[in-house]
Amino acid sequence: MDNKIFYIMKIILLTTLLFASSLNLFSQVPGTLSYQGILLQNDGITPLTDGAHSIVFSFYTVSSGGSALLTRTISVTTSRGLYTCIIGGGVAPNAPFNSTEMNQIGSQQVYIGIKVDAGTELLPRAQLTTAAYTFQAQSAYSISDNAVTSAKIVDGTITNADINASAAIGDSKLATVSTAGKVSGSAITSGTIGGSTIINTTGSITAGTITGTSYTGNGSGITNVNAASITDGIIVDADINASAAIADSKLATIATAGKVSGNAINSGTISGSTSINVSTTGNVISGVSTNSGIGSKGQTAAGYGVQGVATANGIGVYGLANSSGIGVYAQSQSGYGIYATSNTTDAGYFYGSVTVANGLYVTGLTSGTGNYPLAARSYFTATSSTSLVHDNTTTSGIAIRADGNILAASGAFIATSDKRIKEIVGGTNNEKDLSDLLKIEITDYRFIDKINNGDRLHKKVIAQQLQSVYPTAVNVTEGVVPNVFEVARKTEIKGNKTYIQTNKPHQFSSGDEVKLILENQGEKKYKVNVINENEFVVNDLINENVFVYGKKVYDLLSVDYDALTTLNISSTQALCKEIDDLKAKLLVSEQNFHENSVKQEAKIDELKIGNRNLLQRLELIESLLIKKSSGTINASK
């Protein structure tokens, strides 16, 4: 604290400050400092309040400024301002400094800076000095001439620099030199090498005759060497002349795997019953025909003509036709023309155009998303109309996955619907189906991924709206959504990771699986760590343009349009029933109307007759009245 003054009383070197020299020689000397001082208030008289205080001791090589060699924080308890503590190198009380710290403090002038209770460092710094008796200790620890014996020297500590250059150590004091390379050739003077020692040299031995039972080296001066003189197993490839042309009659049968490379085999027929089984990280069989021939051909009476197995993300069988040829041609009398399978949950995959003469048979199911090759550069040239493969899974098993439309010149989609494979629950409620159908909204939309799906207008349903009305027709799957769908604004490699920035917020979370399309390598999926809303990092080195497609979700909705079709059928049946009911009611109404019409016509006829009778009576009355009126007039005359 700033309102305290630290006044140093004394530094007691009870544990000895012979760090640089004495402590290196006598490991039993403790490596600690005993330190005592008084803490006073600003007036320089009043002691600091008694109790616990935290003091930071910093060791410097300068009296002011500079950086601390090391620091130690110690809790002390004051009594009338007085405190005493032990400063050491460890956390535990009285723990000593290590050898490096001892050397730092003991080999140079050192000053101690002090901070009390997180306050500022007090000035001036205290200078460490040597107590008087330590001079005597230093003298006591000096070494007298010829006082060091072998027993006092630590085994293995004497190095070449410790031996005087003119020591001329006698060979009687040397053990036998037997380690290879310990004596150079130039160090050997003329003389006789006796005994049964074998000479092994990479240079030339001249001026003299050597008699021995074995030799090594280039042997340029050795003649008349026969087979018996050659040690078995020592001839290597470099020993054989490049033009030796060793006849195959002198070769044993080559049976070791990998001993013959593919390009060493000329055209011809491999005969016999031997099967070829190749395992490699590259191409198993690569055949190229530059004209109209066959790149690779496999034929068998039974089994597989050509079998390719990719256990990871490779391609089992790959065929490329640059012109109008056939990439892969397969023919079978009774088995499979082409048989594709996968060791993972992904489907066996045909990429490109596949023509099957007598129908395609697919067995096996998958629910995985798959990792399929992409024409990735289409995402960087938006004018391209290349159709790219994308994830489109459902919760049901998938035997055939098509990322685009399926075109059939004739025929229809046929699905097995035999009641013998079903557990019938009951008939449907046509009226409810009609009610559900009327709630479904039809929406006009275009796909975000126009490169893969085109830019035309679609008039269909939206799965989320359909799910709220008719969830039976909606499947929850996993797949990738194009929620970013843009070229990365920036990519930067740091260490073994790539940092990727987007223009729009990517909406990723750390741990999300994200689909990236690399300009040269194609589609890849990475687990990401999010830096911020516009930056994330992947554990890979990506040194090319990156298209950020979007993230994998586990609630991707797909629509079962077959379910909508049957819903429409049921609703149509409900409408037909309503129409039939209306027809029946209309018929009854017509019949009632007809009956009422007949009755009304009879009534009208009756009224007509009554009217005629009434008219006749009126006419008669009128006639009588006229006659009567005429008679009255005559009487009055």
C-alpha distance (Angstrom), angle and dihedral (degrees) to the residues before:
residue distance angle dihedral
M1 . . .
D2 3.78 . .
N3 3.83 94.5 .
K4 3.82 92.4 64.1
I5 3.80 127.7 84.5
F6 3.78 117.7 -152.6
Y7 3.79 112.0 -146.5
I8 3.79 116.0 -171.4
M9 3.78 113.2 -138.4
K10 3.77 100.9 -179.7
I11 3.78 145.7 -38.1
I12 3.79 110.5 -129.8
L13 3.79 114.2 -157.9
L14 3.78 93.9 -158.2
T15 3.79 90.1 145.5
T16 3.82 94.9 45.7
L17 3.82 129.3 -110.9
L18 3.78 98.7 -132.0
F19 3.79 90.5 124.8
A20 3.78 103.6 141.2
S21 3.78 99.1 43.3
S22 3.80 114.7 4.8
L23 3.80 97.2 43.7
N24 3.79 90.8 50.2
L25 3.77 89.1 54.3
F26 3.80 99.8 39.3
S27 3.76 112.4 40.7
Q28 3.79 90.5 -177.2
V29 3.84 92.2 72.2
P30 3.83 108.3 101.1
G31 3.80 114.5 -118.7
T32 3.82 100.2 -138.9
L33 3.82 138.9 106.1
S34 3.81 125.9 -133.9
Y35 3.81 107.8 -144.9
Q36 3.84 129.5 -173.5
G37 3.81 131.9 -179.4
I38 3.80 147.8 145.8
L39 3.81 126.1 -115.0
L40 3.82 114.0 -148.3
Q41 3.82 135.6 179.6
N42 3.82 122.6 -109.6
D43 3.80 91.2 -83.8
G44 3.81 88.9 65.9
I45 3.81 90.7 -130.0
T46 3.80 110.2 66.3
P47 3.83 113.1 78.9
L48 3.79 118.7 -126.4
T49 3.80 114.4 -97.4
D50 3.82 110.5 -79.2
G51 3.79 116.3 -106.2
A52 3.82 142.5 70.3
H53 3.80 119.4 -25.4
S54 3.82 132.8 175.4
I55 3.80 115.9 -129.1
V56 3.83 124.7 -171.2
F57 3.83 113.0 -153.7
S58 3.84 114.1 -160.7
F59 3.83 122.0 -171.6
Y60 3.84 117.7 -145.1
T61 3.82 136.6 175.5
V62 3.82 91.2 -143.4
S63 3.80 131.6 57.6
S64 3.84 92.4 -126.7
G65 3.77 136.8 13.5
G66 3.79 120.6 1.8
S67 3.80 129.2 100.2
A68 3.78 125.1 -67.1
L69 3.81 118.4 -105.6
L70 3.80 88.4 -148.0
T71 3.81 139.6 -26.7
R72 3.80 134.4 -143.3
T73 3.82 127.8 -165.9
I74 3.82 114.7 -150.8
S75 3.80 131.1 178.2
V76 3.81 112.8 -135.7
T77 3.81 134.5 -177.2
T78 3.80 116.9 -138.4
S79 3.79 128.5 -150.1
R80 3.80 112.5 -166.6
G81 3.78 85.7 -19.6
L82 3.83 94.8 -54.7
Y83 3.80 120.6 123.5
T84 3.80 137.1 168.5
C85 3.84 126.1 -164.0
I86 3.76 143.2 167.5
I87 3.84 115.4 -123.0
G88 3.79 113.7 -154.4
G89 3.76 141.7 153.6
G90 3.78 101.9 -104.6
V91 3.80 138.0 65.2
A92 3.80 95.8 -112.9
P93 3.85 118.3 78.0
N94 3.83 113.9 -86.8
A95 3.85 92.1 8.8
P96 3.85 107.4 154.4
F97 3.79 128.8 -120.6
N98 3.80 114.4 -100.8
S99 3.81 120.6 -113.4
T100 3.81 93.8 -95.0
E101 3.80 91.9 51.7
M102 3.81 91.3 45.2
N103 3.81 89.8 53.9
Q104 3.80 91.8 48.5
I105 3.80 93.0 52.5
G106 3.81 100.6 34.4
S107 3.82 101.2 43.2
Q108 3.82 100.2 57.0
Q109 3.80 145.0 26.2
V110 3.84 107.8 -72.1
Y111 3.84 132.5 -168.8
I112 3.80 125.8 -162.4
G113 3.81 121.4 -138.4
I114 3.83 118.4 -162.8
K115 3.81 132.6 -155.4
V116 3.83 119.4 -174.7
D117 3.83 122.3 -152.9
A118 3.84 94.5 -16.4
G119 3.80 92.4 -52.6
T120 3.79 127.3 134.9
E121 3.80 119.9 -70.5
L122 3.81 112.4 -85.6
L123 3.79 120.3 -122.9
P124 2.93 141.1 -105.0
R125 3.80 101.1 39.0
A126 3.82 116.2 -128.3
Q127 3.82 116.4 -112.4
L128 3.80 117.1 -134.3
T129 3.85 111.5 -131.2
T130 3.76 134.6 177.5
A131 3.78 120.3 -99.2
A132 3.81 114.0 -124.2
Y133 3.76 97.2 -112.5
T134 3.80 91.4 54.4
F135 3.82 89.7 70.2
Q136 3.75 86.7 61.4
A137 3.82 88.9 46.1
Q138 3.76 89.9 53.1
S139 3.76 91.0 51.0
A140 3.80 90.5 47.3
Y141 3.74 90.6 53.0
S142 3.81 95.3 52.5
I143 3.82 117.0 109.3
S144 3.80 122.1 -118.0
D145 3.78 121.2 -136.3
N146 3.84 114.1 -81.5
A147 3.81 89.4 4.6
V148 3.83 94.7 120.3
T149 3.79 111.9 88.4
S150 3.79 130.0 -177.1
A151 3.79 90.5 -97.9
K152 3.81 90.3 58.8
I153 3.81 94.4 52.3
V154 3.81 114.9 88.3
D155 3.79 109.8 -122.2
G156 3.79 113.5 -104.8
T157 3.82 96.7 14.8
I158 3.85 100.5 105.0
T159 3.82 111.4 93.9
N160 3.79 133.4 -174.0
A161 3.83 91.0 -92.3
D162 3.83 90.3 59.5
I163 3.85 92.4 61.7
N164 3.79 117.2 83.3
A165 3.81 114.0 -114.4
S166 3.82 89.9 -128.0
A167 3.79 95.7 44.3
A168 3.86 92.4 117.6
I169 3.81 92.3 -162.8
G170 3.82 108.7 -156.5
D171 3.81 117.8 -115.6
S172 3.81 88.7 -125.3
K173 3.79 85.9 70.7
L174 3.83 92.2 53.1
A175 3.77 126.2 86.8
T176 3.79 118.1 -129.7
V177 3.84 109.5 -70.5
S178 3.83 103.2 -126.2
T179 3.82 104.9 145.0
A180 3.81 112.1 110.0
G181 3.80 113.6 -106.4
K182 3.84 96.2 14.0
V183 3.86 92.2 117.0
S184 3.81 117.7 49.4
G185 3.80 120.2 -146.1
S186 3.81 94.0 -114.8
A187 3.81 89.8 58.3
I188 3.82 92.4 64.3
T189 3.82 115.3 88.9
S190 3.78 127.8 -162.2
G191 3.76 116.7 -67.0
T192 3.77 143.5 96.1
I193 3.81 122.9 -61.0
G194 3.76 104.4 -148.6
G195 3.76 135.9 -168.7
S196 3.78 127.2 39.9
T197 3.83 94.5 -56.6
I198 3.78 115.8 148.7
I199 3.81 114.9 -134.9
N200 3.81 113.9 -140.1
T201 3.81 114.3 -177.9
T202 3.77 138.0 156.6
G203 3.82 92.2 -152.3
S204 3.80 133.2 64.1
I205 3.81 124.1 -79.1
T206 3.82 111.4 -147.3
A207 3.80 140.6 167.2
G208 3.73 103.2 47.4
T209 3.77 147.0 37.4
I210 3.78 122.3 -85.4
T211 3.76 120.6 -159.0
G212 3.74 117.2 -169.3
T213 3.77 146.4 128.7
S214 3.80 99.3 -114.8
Y215 3.79 138.3 26.1
T216 3.80 136.6 -167.8
G217 3.80 131.2 -172.1
N218 3.80 132.6 67.6
G219 3.81 92.2 -49.0
S220 3.79 92.6 -148.1
G221 3.79 91.2 154.3
I222 3.79 97.7 41.8
T223 3.83 118.2 102.5
N224 3.80 137.9 178.2
V225 3.82 94.1 35.7
N226 3.82 112.7 166.8
A227 3.83 131.4 -171.5
A228 3.78 92.4 -90.8
S229 3.79 90.3 58.0
I230 3.82 93.6 55.1
T231 3.80 117.1 87.5
D232 3.79 111.6 -125.6
G233 3.78 114.8 -104.6
I234 3.82 99.2 15.0
I235 3.84 101.3 103.3
V236 3.80 111.0 98.9
D237 3.80 133.7 -176.5
A238 3.80 93.6 -88.5
D239 3.82 90.1 58.4
I240 3.81 92.3 62.9
N241 3.80 118.2 81.6
A242 3.81 114.1 -113.9
S243 3.84 89.6 -126.6
A244 3.79 95.6 44.7
A245 3.85 92.8 115.5
I246 3.78 93.6 -164.5
A247 3.81 109.0 -155.1
D248 3.82 116.0 -116.1
S249 3.80 88.6 -126.3
K250 3.80 86.2 71.8
L251 3.84 92.1 53.2
A252 3.77 126.4 88.5
T253 3.81 118.1 -130.7
I254 3.82 108.8 -74.0
A255 3.80 104.0 -125.7
T256 3.81 104.4 146.3
A257 3.81 113.7 109.9
G258 3.81 113.4 -108.1
K259 3.83 96.0 15.1
V260 3.84 93.3 117.0
S261 3.82 119.1 49.7
G262 3.79 120.4 -145.9
N263 3.82 95.9 -113.9
A264 3.83 89.4 55.3
I265 3.82 90.6 67.8
N266 3.79 116.1 87.3
S267 3.80 123.8 -152.7
G268 3.74 115.7 -71.1
T269 3.79 142.9 94.2
I270 3.77 124.4 -63.5
S271 3.77 102.4 -142.2
G272 3.73 134.5 -168.9
S273 3.78 129.8 52.8
T274 3.81 95.1 -66.3
S275 3.80 115.9 127.0
I276 3.79 120.6 -147.4
N277 3.78 113.4 -127.7
V278 3.78 114.0 175.1
S279 3.80 126.3 -176.6
T280 3.79 117.2 -172.8
T281 3.79 143.2 137.7
G282 3.81 90.4 -123.5
N283 3.80 133.0 47.6
V284 3.79 114.0 -30.5
I285 3.79 94.8 -159.4
S286 3.79 120.6 2.3
G287 3.78 114.7 -176.1
V288 3.79 123.7 174.6
S289 3.75 127.1 -172.3
T290 3.80 113.7 -170.6
N291 3.78 94.3 -167.8
S292 3.80 130.2 28.1
G293 3.79 98.9 -52.5
I294 3.80 130.6 106.9
G295 3.78 120.0 -82.9
S296 3.80 95.2 -156.8
K297 3.78 128.6 -3.7
G298 3.76 130.5 -171.1
Q299 3.78 124.3 -176.5
T300 3.77 130.8 175.4
A301 3.77 139.0 164.1
A302 3.79 90.1 -135.8
G303 3.77 134.8 -0.8
Y304 3.82 121.1 29.2
G305 3.78 125.7 -20.4
V306 3.80 90.3 -165.5
Q307 3.78 123.1 3.2
G308 3.79 123.8 -174.4
V309 3.80 122.1 179.5
A310 3.80 123.2 -173.1
T311 3.80 109.8 -171.4
A312 3.80 94.6 -174.2
N313 3.80 129.7 23.3
G314 3.77 96.3 -44.3
I315 3.79 130.1 107.9
G316 3.78 120.8 -98.6
V317 3.82 96.6 -153.4
Y318 3.79 122.2 7.8
G319 3.78 124.7 -172.1
L320 3.80 127.4 177.1
A321 3.78 126.0 -168.1
N322 3.80 111.0 -169.4
S323 3.77 93.9 -168.7
S324 3.78 132.2 9.6
G325 3.78 97.0 -38.4
I326 3.78 129.6 106.3
G327 3.77 121.4 -91.9
V328 3.81 95.1 -155.5
Y329 3.81 122.3 7.8
A330 3.78 119.9 -169.7
Q331 3.80 129.7 176.4
S332 3.78 129.2 179.3
Q333 3.79 131.0 179.3
S334 3.78 94.2 -150.8
G335 3.83 110.3 -17.5
Y336 3.80 131.1 60.5
G337 3.78 122.1 -42.1
I338 3.82 90.3 -162.1
Y339 3.77 122.6 8.4
A340 3.80 118.3 -172.4
T341 3.78 126.9 179.9
S342 3.78 138.3 161.7
N343 3.81 131.6 -139.7
T344 3.82 91.2 -146.8
T345 3.80 132.9 57.1
D346 3.79 88.6 -88.9
A347 3.75 121.0 99.7
G348 3.79 126.0 -100.3
Y349 3.78 99.9 -96.9
F350 3.81 134.1 -139.9
Y351 3.80 110.3 -168.2
G352 3.79 117.9 -164.3
S353 3.79 129.6 2.2
V354 3.80 115.9 -11.7
T355 3.79 120.5 -172.3
V356 3.80 118.4 -168.9
A357 3.77 116.4 -173.4
N358 3.80 100.3 -159.4
G359 3.77 103.6 26.4
L360 3.79 135.3 -69.8
Y361 3.78 119.3 -95.9
V362 3.80 117.6 -163.0
T363 3.78 125.5 -175.2
G364 3.76 130.9 176.1
L365 3.79 131.4 51.1
T366 3.76 136.4 -119.9
S367 3.76 134.9 -172.7
G368 3.81 96.2 -179.1
T369 3.75 125.1 111.3
G370 3.80 94.7 -124.4
N371 3.77 129.7 -149.6
Y372 3.75 107.8 -110.7
P373 3.81 130.3 177.8
L374 3.78 115.5 -97.2
A375 3.79 135.3 -158.7
A376 3.78 84.4 -129.4
R377 3.78 98.8 176.1
S378 3.79 89.2 69.8
Y379 3.79 86.9 77.2
F380 3.78 89.7 60.3
T381 3.84 94.9 47.2
A382 3.77 103.2 49.6
T383 3.82 92.7 -172.4
S384 3.80 90.7 69.4
S385 3.79 117.2 105.1
T386 3.80 94.1 -159.1
S387 3.79 111.3 143.0
L388 3.79 109.2 -129.8
V389 3.77 129.0 -158.4
H390 3.81 116.3 -113.3
D391 3.78 138.9 173.7
N392 3.81 116.3 -84.5
T393 3.79 110.8 159.9
T394 3.77 131.1 166.0
T395 3.77 132.7 -162.5
S396 3.80 90.3 -110.5
G397 3.79 123.0 78.4
I398 3.80 114.1 -86.3
A399 3.78 123.7 -146.0
I400 3.82 98.0 170.1
R401 3.78 123.7 27.1
A402 3.80 119.4 -165.5
D403 3.76 118.6 -178.1
G404 3.78 92.7 -168.3
N405 3.78 135.0 35.9
I406 3.80 122.2 -55.0
L407 3.78 114.2 -130.5
A408 3.79 121.9 -163.1
A409 3.80 118.3 -176.0
S410 3.79 89.3 -151.4
G411 3.77 137.6 -9.2
A412 3.78 132.2 49.3
F413 3.76 144.2 -104.7
I414 3.80 107.8 -80.7
A415 3.81 123.2 -165.6
T416 3.79 128.3 -178.0
S417 3.83 110.0 -109.2
D418 3.79 105.1 164.0
K419 3.81 113.6 153.1
R420 3.80 88.8 -136.4
I421 3.80 89.6 73.1
K422 3.81 94.4 46.8
E423 3.77 138.5 73.6
I424 3.80 103.8 -135.4
V425 3.81 112.0 -140.8
G426 3.79 97.8 -179.6
G427 3.79 145.3 -81.1
T428 3.77 122.6 -52.6
N429 3.79 128.5 -107.7
N430 3.80 102.1 -112.4
E431 3.79 94.4 -169.0
K432 3.84 92.2 53.5
D433 3.80 90.3 45.8
L434 3.80 89.5 53.9
S435 3.78 90.0 48.9
D436 3.83 90.6 51.0
L437 3.79 91.8 46.9
L438 3.79 92.0 54.1
K439 3.84 89.4 55.3
I440 3.81 94.6 56.0
E441 3.79 113.3 104.1
I442 3.80 121.8 -142.8
T443 3.81 112.5 -144.7
D444 3.80 134.6 -165.3
Y445 3.82 112.1 -137.1
R446 3.80 146.9 148.6
F447 3.81 126.7 -142.1
I448 3.81 120.6 -104.3
D449 3.82 89.6 -138.9
K450 3.80 97.0 62.5
I451 3.81 91.8 163.6
N452 3.77 91.1 64.5
N453 3.82 101.1 28.1
G454 3.79 104.2 29.3
D455 3.79 129.6 -122.2
R456 3.78 101.5 -93.1
L457 3.80 123.0 123.9
H458 3.79 116.7 -101.0
K459 3.79 126.2 -156.7
K460 3.78 106.7 -160.3
V461 3.77 142.9 109.1
I462 3.82 129.2 -70.2
A463 3.80 112.5 -127.2
Q464 3.82 95.6 -138.4
Q465 3.83 92.3 54.9
L466 3.79 91.7 42.8
Q467 3.80 90.8 50.3
S468 3.79 90.8 58.6
V469 3.83 90.7 53.2
Y470 3.78 107.8 28.2
P471 3.87 110.0 10.8
T472 3.82 91.6 172.7
A473 3.82 88.7 77.6
V474 3.84 95.0 51.8
N475 3.81 126.3 83.3
V476 3.80 123.9 -163.2
T477 3.81 110.2 -139.5
E478 3.77 140.1 156.2
G479 3.78 124.5 -105.1
V480 3.78 146.7 122.1
V481 3.80 122.6 -73.2
P482 3.84 120.4 -158.1
N483 3.78 93.9 -126.6
V484 3.83 92.7 146.8
F485 3.82 105.2 23.7
E486 3.79 100.5 170.0
V487 3.79 141.7 106.9
A488 3.81 109.8 -90.7
R489 3.79 112.6 -99.4
K490 3.81 91.8 -141.2
T491 3.79 139.7 -2.9
E492 3.80 122.5 -165.0
I493 3.80 129.6 180.0
K494 3.80 115.3 -140.2
G495 3.78 115.7 176.9
N496 3.80 107.2 -45.0
K497 3.81 94.8 -23.4
T498 3.81 136.8 80.9
Y499 3.80 121.1 -136.9
I500 3.82 113.2 -151.9
Q501 3.80 126.2 -165.0
T502 3.82 126.4 -162.0
N503 3.80 131.4 -160.8
K504 3.78 95.0 -134.8
P505 3.83 125.2 44.3
H506 3.81 105.2 -83.3
Q507 3.83 95.8 -149.5
F508 3.83 90.7 -144.2
S509 3.79 126.6 145.3
S510 3.80 125.2 -151.7
G511 3.80 108.2 -87.1
D512 3.82 94.6 29.8
E513 3.79 117.0 135.9
V514 3.80 107.8 -124.8
K515 3.78 129.0 -165.6
L516 3.81 113.9 -134.5
I517 3.79 125.6 179.7
L518 3.79 112.2 -148.4
E519 3.78 116.0 -154.0
N520 3.81 94.2 -126.9
Q521 3.81 105.8 18.8
G522 3.80 99.7 43.6
E523 3.79 127.6 -143.1
K524 3.79 120.1 4.4
K525 3.79 133.3 166.7
Y526 3.78 123.7 -144.9
K527 3.77 138.7 -178.2
V528 3.81 104.8 -123.5
N529 3.78 137.7 -153.1
V530 3.78 113.9 -147.6
I531 3.82 119.7 -130.1
N532 3.81 96.6 176.6
E533 3.81 138.7 -34.5
N534 3.82 91.2 -71.4
E535 3.83 101.7 34.6
F536 3.80 137.3 56.2
V537 3.80 136.6 164.2
V538 3.82 134.1 -133.9
N539 3.81 128.9 -162.3
D540 3.80 96.4 -117.6
L541 3.79 139.5 81.4
I542 3.82 108.2 -110.5
N543 3.78 113.5 -179.9
E544 3.81 100.4 171.3
N545 3.78 141.4 64.1
V546 3.81 113.7 -58.8
F547 3.80 128.4 -153.2
V548 3.81 110.3 -158.6
Y549 3.80 104.4 -146.2
G550 3.81 104.6 174.1
K551 3.77 145.2 -89.8
K552 3.76 134.7 -67.5
V553 3.79 114.7 -105.8
Y554 3.76 130.0 -169.5
D555 3.80 97.1 -149.5
L556 3.80 100.1 59.1
L557 3.80 107.7 149.7
S558 3.79 124.8 -141.4
V559 3.80 129.3 -176.9
D560 3.77 125.6 -124.6
Y561 3.79 99.2 -144.5
D562 3.81 90.0 -176.0
A563 3.80 87.0 63.8
L564 3.81 89.2 51.6
T565 3.79 89.5 49.7
T566 3.80 92.5 53.9
L567 3.81 89.5 44.0
N568 3.77 87.8 54.5
I569 3.82 90.2 48.7
S570 3.79 91.3 51.6
S571 3.81 90.9 46.0
T572 3.82 90.2 49.4
Q573 3.78 89.0 52.6
A574 3.79 89.1 51.9
L575 3.80 89.9 50.6
C576 3.79 90.7 48.4
K577 3.78 89.8 51.6
E578 3.80 90.5 50.5
I579 3.79 90.0 48.1
D580 3.81 90.8 50.0
D581 3.82 89.6 49.6
L582 3.79 90.3 49.8
K583 3.79 90.6 48.3
A584 3.79 91.0 51.7
K585 3.78 91.7 48.8
L586 3.79 90.4 47.1
L587 3.80 90.8 51.1
V588 3.80 91.1 52.2
S589 3.78 89.7 47.9
E590 3.77 90.7 50.0
Q591 3.80 91.3 49.3
N592 3.79 91.5 48.7
F593 3.75 89.6 46.8
H594 3.80 91.0 50.9
E595 3.78 92.9 49.0
N596 3.76 91.1 47.3
S597 3.76 89.5 47.6
V598 3.82 91.8 54.4
K599 3.76 90.6 48.6
Q600 3.74 91.1 47.4
E601 3.79 92.0 49.0
A602 3.84 90.5 51.0
K603 3.77 89.5 48.3
I604 3.76 90.0 48.7
D605 3.80 91.1 50.0
E606 3.79 89.2 49.1
L607 3.76 90.1 49.2
K608 3.76 90.1 47.4
I609 3.83 90.8 53.8
G610 3.77 90.0 46.0
N611 3.75 90.1 49.4
R612 3.78 91.0 50.1
N613 3.78 91.3 50.1
L614 3.74 90.5 46.7
L615 3.77 90.8 48.5
Q616 3.76 90.8 50.8
R617 3.79 90.9 50.5
L618 3.77 90.5 48.1
E619 3.73 90.5 50.4
L620 3.84 89.9 49.9
I621 3.78 91.8 48.4
E622 3.74 90.3 47.2
S623 3.79 90.1 50.8
L624 3.81 92.2 49.5
L625 3.73 90.8 47.5
I626 3.72 91.0 51.4
K627 3.75 91.8 48.8
K628 3.76 92.1 45.9
S629 3.73 91.2 47.7
S630 3.79 90.5 52.0
G631 3.85 92.8 50.6
T632 3.81 91.8 51.7
I633 3.70 91.7 54.0
N634 3.76 92.8 51.3
A635 3.80 92.2 51.1
S636 3.72 92.9 54.1
K637 3.82 90.8 55.8
